[in-house]
Amino acid sequence: MGAAPLVITDVRASDVRGVPMGQGLVTPWSRSVHHTRHYLAVRIETDAGIWGLALDGDWDSIPMTAEAVRTHVAPHLIGRSVFDLEAHSRLLGNVGAPGRFYFIEIALWDIIGKALGKPLCELWGGRDDRVVAYASTVHYGKTPAERGEDCRRYLARGYRAVKLRLSEDTIDKDLELVAACRSAVGDQMDILVDANQAGRRPDDPRAWTLQRALDTARGLAELNVGWLEEPLSYAMVEESRRLAAEADLPISGGEGKRGLQQFWQVLQGGLYNILQPDPVTSGTPTTLLKVASFADAAGLPVAFHHGKGGVGMLVALHMQAAMGARKYLEVMDDPGYWNPDGFQVGFREPVFPDADGIVRCPDRPGLGADWDPDWLEKHQLAG
């Protein structure tokens, strides 16, 4: 006999606002200052007594609300089988309210994993649950020497890879930052870099040109950098194609793309050497499983981006273990400015790499999140 229908009986949503993240984080892409983040949490109940929970988060501009979930999502989910994933995926891509609601499907997959007694990485085809973590730095304003010391501390904590942000006005200054970090850790850490240029207009005075990206890539290759992430505006399609073909190191990107059609266009256009969909903002898990298959057919490795919360990190971990040829997990960790306990909100304890720089997929069924019961109670999300 097949699995029980698992009919959805209730959808509960909670606005989790003003979560402390650190003090005075300056984002390199906008130079704006942040101290807190907002989240939207959704818990889904079923007739079998199995529940699932998911969150999405962002800065002060997060547009999604619990009321929108109750009004625009819950009436369409209640009474339906959890397994109607294609229908749920279409709904969550067209909610009719401001914001993005793809993340709600994570709660449905959490339920399915629990019902079948399997962690998501196994359901999605994973065999090796070991994924190399990289510490993702964010704060703008640290000197090259300070970032070099940060890299030494990451290394001492177990990390074997780090991602740096390039946000200075000249190539020389950007390369100075990377060179200081390479000097600090030698060949003991992989170094990745992110230019955060994809969202800029090409006529923005701070937008990189193709030549700047090529010259930067040349300098980074000499420093043995693993990839250069999103160095050109999404609007610069032909330039991106040329860069991916001509750069001296892999070009990665795609976190801002949404849905099958946009990722198909990226792959058809040959815009990146490494694809980086975001498992919270780029589509539902059902959609991103298809995107990963597209990438596999195109011969491109996938290194899932995430930057919205701990749930996104766990989904990225499961997906990376299941299908990523390049097994990196992004761990947002910039102490004092982007603290993991504020980012991985709702968990009993933040997830970190072990002494070998590895994060393992949870072996518990479903998402495997170790939720803090007091946090669940505080936000009306407990059973």
C-alpha positions as CSV (number, residue, x, y, z in Angstrom):
1,M,0.0,0.0,0.0
2,G,1.1,3.6,-0.6
3,A,1.7,6.3,1.9
4,A,-1.2,7.8,3.8
5,P,-2.7,10.8,2.0
6,L,-1.4,13.2,4.7
7,V,-4.1,15.8,4.3
8,I,-3.3,19.4,5.4
9,T,-5.5,20.4,8.3
10,D,-4.1,23.7,9.4
11,V,-1.6,26.4,8.3
12,R,-0.2,28.6,11.0
13,A,2.0,31.6,10.4
14,S,3.9,34.0,12.7
15,D,5.7,37.2,12.1
16,V,9.1,37.1,13.8
17,R,10.4,40.7,13.8
18,G,13.5,42.5,15.0
19,V,15.8,39.5,15.7
20,P,19.2,40.9,16.8
21,M,21.9,40.0,14.3
22,G,25.0,41.9,15.6
23,Q,26.0,45.5,15.8
24,G,26.2,47.7,12.8
25,L,26.6,45.3,9.9
26,V,27.4,47.3,6.7
27,T,26.4,45.4,3.6
28,P,28.9,45.8,0.8
29,W,26.4,46.0,-2.0
30,S,24.4,48.9,-0.6
31,R,26.6,50.3,2.3
32,S,23.5,50.3,4.4
33,V,23.6,49.6,8.2
34,H,21.7,46.7,9.8
35,H,21.3,45.5,13.4
36,T,18.3,43.1,13.1
37,R,16.4,40.8,10.7
38,H,12.8,39.9,10.2
39,Y,11.4,36.5,9.6
40,L,8.1,34.8,8.6
41,A,7.5,31.3,10.0
42,V,4.9,28.9,8.8
43,R,3.8,25.6,10.4
44,I,1.7,23.1,8.6
45,E,-0.4,20.4,10.3
46,T,-1.7,17.2,8.9
47,D,-4.4,14.7,9.7
48,A,-1.7,12.2,10.7
49,G,-0.4,14.5,13.4
50,I,2.8,15.1,11.5
51,W,3.8,18.7,11.2
52,G,6.4,20.7,9.2
53,L,7.9,24.2,9.8
54,A,9.8,26.6,7.5
55,L,11.1,30.2,7.7
56,D,12.2,32.9,5.3
57,G,14.0,36.1,6.5
58,D,15.4,39.4,5.3
59,W,16.2,42.9,6.4
60,D,13.7,45.6,7.2
61,S,12.3,45.3,3.7
62,I,10.8,41.9,4.1
63,P,7.3,42.2,2.5
64,M,5.8,38.8,3.5
65,T,3.4,38.7,6.5
66,A,1.6,36.1,8.5
67,E,-1.7,37.7,7.4
68,A,-0.9,37.2,3.8
69,V,-0.3,33.5,4.5
70,R,-3.6,33.1,6.3
71,T,-5.4,35.0,3.5
72,H,-3.8,33.9,0.3
73,V,-2.1,30.6,1.0
74,A,-3.9,28.7,3.8
75,P,-7.3,28.4,2.1
76,H,-5.7,26.7,-0.9
77,L,-3.6,24.2,1.1
78,I,-6.1,23.1,3.8
79,G,-7.9,19.9,2.7
80,R,-5.2,19.0,0.1
81,S,-2.7,16.2,0.3
82,V,0.8,17.1,1.2
83,F,1.9,15.1,-1.8
84,D,0.2,17.4,-4.4
85,L,3.6,19.1,-4.8
86,E,3.3,20.3,-8.3
87,A,0.1,22.1,-7.5
88,H,1.5,23.5,-4.3
89,S,4.6,24.7,-6.2
90,R,2.5,26.5,-8.8
91,L,0.4,28.1,-6.0
92,L,3.4,29.3,-4.0
93,G,4.9,30.9,-7.2
94,N,1.6,32.9,-7.7
95,V,0.3,33.8,-4.3
96,G,-1.0,37.3,-5.3
97,A,0.5,39.1,-2.3
98,P,3.8,41.0,-2.0
99,G,6.8,38.9,-1.2
100,R,8.0,35.3,-1.9
101,F,6.3,32.3,-0.6
102,Y,8.3,29.4,-2.1
103,F,9.8,28.6,1.3
104,I,6.4,27.2,2.5
105,E,6.9,24.1,0.5
106,I,9.9,23.3,2.7
107,A,7.4,22.6,5.5
108,L,5.6,20.1,3.2
109,W,8.9,18.3,2.4
110,D,9.6,18.2,6.1
111,I,6.3,16.4,6.6
112,I,7.0,14.0,3.8
113,G,10.4,13.1,5.2
114,K,9.0,12.6,8.7
115,A,6.2,10.4,7.3
116,L,8.7,8.2,5.4
117,G,11.3,8.2,8.2
118,K,14.0,9.6,5.9
119,P,16.1,12.8,5.9
120,L,15.5,15.0,2.8
121,C,19.0,14.3,1.5
122,E,18.2,10.6,1.2
123,L,14.8,11.3,-0.4
124,W,16.6,13.5,-3.0
125,G,19.1,10.9,-3.8
126,G,22.0,11.6,-1.4
127,R,24.6,9.0,-0.3
128,D,27.4,11.1,1.1
129,D,26.1,13.4,3.9
130,R,29.5,15.2,4.3
131,V,29.6,18.8,2.9
132,V,32.5,21.2,3.2
133,A,31.4,24.5,4.9
134,Y,32.7,27.9,4.0
135,A,32.4,30.9,6.3
136,S,30.6,33.6,4.4
137,T,31.8,37.1,5.5
138,V,29.6,40.1,4.8
139,H,30.6,43.2,6.8
140,Y,32.1,46.1,4.7
141,G,34.8,48.1,6.4
142,K,37.4,45.7,7.7
143,T,40.9,46.2,6.6
144,P,42.8,43.5,4.7
145,A,44.9,42.8,7.9
146,E,41.7,42.4,10.0
147,R,40.2,40.0,7.5
148,G,43.4,38.1,7.4
149,E,43.2,37.6,11.2
150,D,39.5,36.6,10.8
151,C,40.6,33.9,8.4
152,R,43.1,32.6,10.9
153,R,40.3,32.4,13.5
154,Y,38.0,30.6,11.0
155,L,40.8,28.1,10.3
156,A,41.2,27.5,14.1
157,R,37.5,26.8,14.4
158,G,37.5,24.1,11.8
159,Y,36.6,26.0,8.6
160,R,38.6,25.0,5.5
161,A,37.1,27.6,3.2
162,V,36.0,31.3,3.4
163,K,34.1,33.7,1.1
164,L,35.3,37.3,0.9
165,R,33.3,40.3,-0.5
166,L,34.9,42.5,-3.1
167,S,33.5,46.0,-2.8
168,E,36.3,48.5,-3.2
169,D,36.5,51.1,-5.9
170,T,39.6,49.7,-7.5
171,I,40.9,46.3,-8.5
172,D,44.1,46.8,-6.6
173,K,42.3,47.3,-3.3
174,D,40.1,44.3,-3.9
175,L,43.1,42.1,-4.6
176,E,44.9,43.5,-1.5
177,L,42.1,42.1,0.6
178,V,42.3,38.6,-1.0
179,A,46.1,38.6,-0.9
180,A,46.2,39.4,2.8
181,C,43.8,36.5,3.5
182,R,45.8,34.1,1.3
183,S,49.0,35.2,3.1
184,A,47.3,34.6,6.5
185,V,46.2,31.0,5.8
186,G,48.5,29.9,3.0
187,D,47.0,26.8,1.2
188,Q,45.1,25.6,4.3
189,M,41.9,27.2,3.2
190,D,40.0,27.5,0.0
191,I,39.2,31.2,-0.8
192,L,36.1,32.2,-2.7
193,V,35.0,35.7,-3.6
194,D,31.7,37.5,-4.2
195,A,31.4,40.7,-6.1
196,N,27.7,41.2,-5.4
197,Q,27.2,43.0,-8.8
198,A,24.2,41.1,-10.2
199,G,21.6,43.4,-8.9
200,R,23.1,46.6,-10.2
201,R,22.1,48.5,-13.3
202,P,24.8,48.6,-15.9
203,D,24.8,52.4,-15.7
204,D,25.4,52.4,-12.0
205,P,28.8,54.2,-11.4
206,R,29.8,51.3,-9.1
207,A,28.9,48.6,-11.6
208,W,31.7,46.5,-12.9
209,T,32.5,46.4,-16.6
210,L,33.5,43.3,-18.5
211,Q,37.1,44.4,-18.5
212,R,37.2,45.0,-14.8
213,A,35.7,41.5,-14.2
214,L,38.3,39.9,-16.6
215,D,41.2,41.8,-15.0
216,T,39.9,40.9,-11.5
217,A,39.6,37.3,-12.4
218,R,43.1,37.2,-13.7
219,G,44.4,38.6,-10.4
220,L,42.3,36.2,-8.3
221,A,43.5,33.2,-10.3
222,E,47.0,34.1,-9.4
223,L,45.9,34.0,-5.7
224,N,44.4,30.5,-6.2
225,V,40.8,31.7,-5.7
226,G,38.1,29.0,-6.3
227,W,35.4,31.2,-7.9
228,L,34.3,34.7,-8.7
229,E,30.7,35.1,-7.8
230,E,28.3,37.4,-9.7
231,P,30.8,40.0,-11.0
232,L,28.4,41.5,-13.6
233,S,24.8,42.8,-13.7
234,Y,22.1,40.4,-14.7
235,A,21.3,42.8,-17.5
236,M,24.8,42.3,-19.1
237,V,23.9,39.0,-20.8
238,E,26.4,39.1,-23.6
239,E,29.2,40.3,-21.4
240,S,28.4,37.5,-18.9
241,R,28.6,34.9,-21.6
242,R,32.0,36.2,-22.7
243,L,33.3,36.4,-19.1
244,A,32.3,32.8,-18.4
245,A,34.1,31.7,-21.5
246,E,37.2,33.8,-21.1
247,A,37.9,34.3,-17.4
248,D,40.9,32.7,-15.7
249,L,38.8,31.1,-13.0
250,P,35.2,29.8,-12.6
251,I,32.4,32.4,-12.6
252,S,29.5,31.5,-10.4
253,G,26.0,33.0,-9.9
254,G,22.3,32.8,-10.2
255,E,21.0,33.4,-6.7
256,G,18.7,36.2,-7.9
257,K,17.0,34.1,-10.6
258,R,13.6,32.6,-10.1
259,G,11.8,29.7,-11.6
260,L,12.5,27.2,-14.3
261,Q,12.4,29.5,-17.3
262,Q,15.0,32.0,-15.9
263,F,17.4,29.2,-15.0
264,W,16.9,27.5,-18.3
265,Q,17.9,30.8,-20.0
266,V,21.0,31.1,-17.8
267,L,22.1,27.6,-18.7
268,Q,21.3,28.0,-22.4
269,G,23.2,31.2,-22.5
270,G,26.3,29.8,-20.9
271,L,26.4,32.7,-18.4
272,Y,28.1,30.8,-15.5
273,N,30.6,28.0,-14.9
274,I,29.0,27.2,-11.5
275,L,25.2,27.6,-10.8
276,Q,24.1,29.0,-7.5
277,P,20.3,28.9,-7.0
278,D,18.9,29.8,-3.6
279,P,16.7,27.1,-2.1
280,V,14.5,29.8,-0.5
281,T,14.3,32.6,-3.0
282,S,14.8,30.9,-6.4
283,G,11.8,28.6,-6.2
284,T,10.3,25.8,-4.3
285,P,12.3,22.6,-3.6
286,T,10.2,20.9,-6.3
287,T,11.4,23.5,-8.8
288,L,15.0,23.5,-7.6
289,L,15.3,19.7,-8.0
290,K,14.4,20.3,-11.6
291,V,16.9,23.2,-11.9
292,A,19.6,20.9,-10.5
293,S,18.8,18.3,-13.2
294,F,19.1,21.0,-15.8
295,A,22.6,21.9,-14.5
296,D,23.6,18.3,-14.4
297,A,22.5,17.9,-18.0
298,A,24.6,21.0,-18.9
299,G,27.6,19.6,-17.1
300,L,27.6,22.5,-14.5
301,P,28.3,22.0,-10.8
302,V,25.8,23.4,-8.4
303,A,26.8,25.2,-5.2
304,F,23.6,26.4,-3.5
305,H,23.5,29.9,-2.3
306,H,21.6,30.9,0.8
307,G,21.3,34.0,2.8
308,K,17.8,34.1,4.3
309,G,18.0,32.0,7.4
310,G,18.9,28.7,9.0
311,V,16.1,26.8,7.3
312,G,17.5,27.9,3.9
313,M,20.9,26.7,5.1
314,L,19.6,23.3,6.1
315,V,17.8,22.9,2.7
316,A,21.0,23.9,0.9
317,L,22.8,21.2,3.0
318,H,20.4,18.5,2.1
319,M,20.4,19.5,-1.6
320,Q,24.2,19.8,-1.7
321,A,24.6,16.4,-0.2
322,A,22.0,14.9,-2.6
323,M,23.2,16.3,-5.9
324,G,26.0,18.9,-5.7
325,A,29.1,18.0,-7.6
326,R,30.9,20.8,-5.8
327,K,30.1,20.2,-2.2
328,Y,30.2,23.5,-0.5
329,L,27.8,24.8,2.2
330,E,27.6,28.5,2.8
331,V,27.5,29.3,6.5
332,M,26.7,33.0,7.2
333,D,29.2,33.7,9.9
334,D,30.8,37.1,10.5
335,P,31.1,37.4,14.3
336,G,29.9,40.6,15.8
337,Y,28.2,41.7,12.6
338,W,26.4,38.7,11.3
339,N,26.0,36.3,14.2
340,P,24.9,32.7,13.5
341,D,22.5,32.6,16.4
342,G,20.5,35.5,15.0
343,F,20.6,34.1,11.5
344,Q,19.8,30.5,12.3
345,V,16.8,31.7,14.3
346,G,14.6,29.2,16.0
347,F,17.2,26.4,16.3
348,R,18.3,25.1,19.7
349,E,21.9,25.8,18.7
350,P,23.6,27.1,15.5
351,V,25.0,24.6,13.1
352,F,28.8,24.9,12.6
353,P,31.4,22.7,10.8
354,D,33.3,20.1,12.8
355,A,37.0,20.2,13.4
356,D,37.6,19.0,9.8
357,G,35.5,21.8,8.3
358,I,32.6,19.4,7.5
359,V,28.8,19.8,8.1
360,R,26.8,16.6,8.0
361,C,23.2,16.4,7.0
362,P,20.9,15.7,10.0
363,D,20.1,12.0,10.3
364,R,16.6,12.9,11.7
365,P,13.7,12.5,9.2
366,G,12.6,15.5,7.1
367,L,14.5,18.7,7.4
368,G,16.1,17.6,10.6
369,A,15.9,20.9,12.3
370,D,16.6,20.8,16.1
371,W,14.0,23.4,17.1
372,D,14.1,25.3,20.3
373,P,10.8,24.5,22.1
374,D,10.8,27.8,24.0
375,W,11.2,29.7,20.7
376,L,8.3,27.7,19.2
377,E,6.1,28.4,22.2
378,K,7.0,32.2,22.1
379,H,5.9,32.5,18.5
380,Q,2.7,30.3,18.8
381,L,4.4,27.6,16.7
382,A,4.5,24.8,19.3
383,G,2.2,21.7,19.1
